[in-house]
C-alpha cells in the first residue's frame, strides 16, 4: 500500500486517486474494513 501520495500537479493527483481507488477495491475484496477506514482517514489528512 502506498501511503505517501504526491499532489504537486493535477496529473499526480489523478494518479494518486487511481491508486487510492484500486487499493480500496483490493481491501474491500480482502474484507479488511478497518484498513479501509484507516486509509480514508490518511487520505483526508493529506487532502
Secondary structure as a PSIPRED ss2 file (coil, helix, strand):
# PSIPRED VFORMAT (PSIPRED V4.0)

   1 X C   1.000  0.000  0.000
   2 X C   1.000  0.000  0.000
   3 X C   1.000  0.000  0.000
   4 X C   1.000  0.000  0.000
   5 X C   1.000  0.000  0.000
   6 X C   1.000  0.000  0.000
   7 X C   1.000  0.000  0.000
   8 X C   1.000  0.000  0.000
   9 X C   1.000  0.000  0.000
  10 X H   0.000  1.000  0.000
  11 X H   0.000  1.000  0.000
  12 X H   0.000  1.000  0.000
  13 X H   0.000  1.000  0.000
  14 X H   0.000  1.000  0.000
  15 X H   0.000  1.000  0.000
  16 X H   0.000  1.000  0.000
  17 X H   0.000  1.000  0.000
  18 X H   0.000  1.000  0.000
  19 X H   0.000  1.000  0.000
  20 X H   0.000  1.000  0.000
  21 X H   0.000  1.000  0.000
  22 X H   0.000  1.000  0.000
  23 X H   0.000  1.000  0.000
  24 X H   0.000  1.000  0.000
  25 X H   0.000  1.000  0.000
  26 X H   0.000  1.000  0.000
  27 X H   0.000  1.000  0.000
  28 X H   0.000  1.000  0.000
  29 X H   0.000  1.000  0.000
  30 X H   0.000  1.000  0.000
  31 X C   1.000  0.000  0.000
  32 X C   1.000  0.000  0.000
  33 X H   0.000  1.000  0.000
  34 X H   0.000  1.000  0.000
  35 X H   0.000  1.000  0.000
  36 X H   0.000  1.000  0.000
  37 X H   0.000  1.000  0.000
  38 X H   0.000  1.000  0.000
  39 X H   0.000  1.000  0.000
  40 X H   0.000  1.000  0.000
  41 X H   0.000  1.000  0.000
  42 X H   0.000  1.000  0.000
  43 X H   0.000  1.000  0.000
  44 X H   0.000  1.000  0.000
  45 X H   0.000  1.000  0.000
  46 X H   0.000  1.000  0.000
  47 X C   1.000  0.000  0.000
